[in-house]
Amino acid sequence: MTTMQVKISDLATKHRLTADVVSRVLADLGLEPANGEIEIGADDLEIVSEELKRLAPADAKTLVLAPNRTPRDMAAAMNLPDKEVLKALMTKVKVMATLTTTLQDEVAEKLAEVFGFSVQWETATPKREAAAKSQAGSGHDKPLRPPVVTILGHVDHGKTSLLDYIRKSNVVSKEHGGITQHIGAYQVQLPEGVITFLDTPGHAAFTAMRARGAQVTDIAILVVSADDGIMPQTIEAISHAKNADVPIIVAVNKIDKPEANVDRVVTQLPNHDLIPEAFGGQVIVCPVSAHTGEGVPHLLEMILLQAEVMELRADPKGALEGVVIEAKLEKGRGPVATILVEEGTLKVGDVVVVGTTWGKIKAMTDWKGDRLKEAAPSMPVEILGLADVPGAGDPVEPAKDERGARETTEARQQSDRAKAMAPTKRRVSLKDIRRLGEEDAVKDLNLIVKADVQGSVEAVRGLLEKVESDEVNVKVIHSGVGSVTESDILLASAANAIVVGFNVKPEGGAKAEAERQKVEIRTYTIIYELIEEIEAAVKGMLEPKFEEQHLGFVEVRAVFKLSRSGKVAGCHCTEGKIIRNAKVRVNRDKEIVFEGDLDSLRNVKQDVREIIAGQDCGIKFEGWEDFKEGDLIEAYELVQVN
Ligand code: GDP
């Protein structure tokens, strides 16, 4: 049985109990902590958690929240210091944010959980996951669901051919073997299980959905042609899948070709952090031919195996949860949307809220065009009956009735309008990177590097990866040859990255997309300028460092006592200068008798900015007036050096 180390203090925080209470509970259960930690198996931990939950203050366990909270709101709701909450967000939930970033509701829930709270959402529509969880109990009670698979890869490497082959060779009825696919997704039924394939056009769609907070793909199939090997869009696809944390299965395609060289592809993969099983890694590589079908059954088997490992579960009886894959307006049919059901069951007649629109489902068809009454988890279906065309990636949620749905939709539209009016969501930019680092966690500076030739890509990447600091991680999350594309922008948007172009420019579409998504693109033609700017930005992210800079000396020549405002030192500047915001150090008989700040600097009753050598002045200090004739005052300032 595997065990893990758990900190007593973490258990205490989570359940809002003191460490003593936690230790007592552990002792009662016969568990002995050492050095504030305990080694414990998963089952035992569940028992301990149950017990601690029972003891936790009952009234403090539920937070009632409106959606779209910021870390600051969360801190206020939990009555905890801002900093502590933000730190937990970054270190425990692993989400980088500032105090005012709007959090996805799921993230807010996880954050609350860290401190032992469960969240109850204020909306009329039950919140997606919370509702599903409460109805279905713990995840393990839910039945398994089919994996949702996306095929990615370089153009012409055979994505479409592979999808076509799989579809045609795995439909039971002859009649369907010949029909054209009705929607951008289909399911195949194998003896070992069902797989849902999404036919999204390219990586852009994959990441565009993610940028909207929807993660629909469970497994990515990376198609690499055995004659071409890894190409720029292959690398792009790898970056997108990795960034989305989706496991990759490599399908080396076109093995029927005489010039096919599977081994070459296998040896290329480790250069992109994909270590094939043959080299002791985890990445499954399947040689296939989309023309002859060789290897395809094995690929499908591997997909199901991977899915089994992932234990993908959803409850068909739970609260409905779905996502829009694509949507359009069709003449005579109105808004038509392809929906992937993620949780619960979608039925004809259901009233749903979809993003900022709603509808009562009039009709539902599967990918073959067959009419359906119900759709279970992982099923892609086309629906009719929405009031408007939703966006890809929009969530599908249940509504009580038409009125409730309309109200929720109107509220959302209003808040969307408000958001559109408000200053747009801040993305990372090189100039204001320092503002990212308001808190003490390590900050990531994510970069996407595009350059004109492979040599430059390598050079820029290599140099950037050497830009180091304790507090800032410079991470090149994707690099490649060619101009900056829309897909780069979408990846940058999803990963909060800056796009760096060397000897390349953004394509027209990319420029517009960058403006929409508020992604910063920086282009350079001189490599050291590029590195210098990134280094400067990274330094900006560091905590500012100050160095003392000497300004001058003044000597106390007389001490005046003013009736109202205490004592004033009448001084003469003997060297350099003294300025109003100067810091001062008072020397007397070779000892420093005061160090601090100036309160006022005057010349003949006038406040002045500075006094230079040879001039007289009246000086007061902040919180100290014990000066004597003959004191030598050194003026200095603190200058930021990074
Ligand atoms: P996509 O751009 O990745 O969707 O690639 P396509 O599926 O359109 O395929 C590009 C070209 O490669 C087409 O001419 C296909 O007929 C061909 N092709 C795809 N798969 C295979 C294969 O397994 N063997 C051979 N010989 N050709 C293939």
Residues whose N, C-alpha, C, O or C-beta is under 5 A from the ligand:
A	BS01	GDP	H154 V155 D156 H157 G158 K159 T160 S161 L162 N253 K254 I255 D256 K257 V288 S289 A290 H291
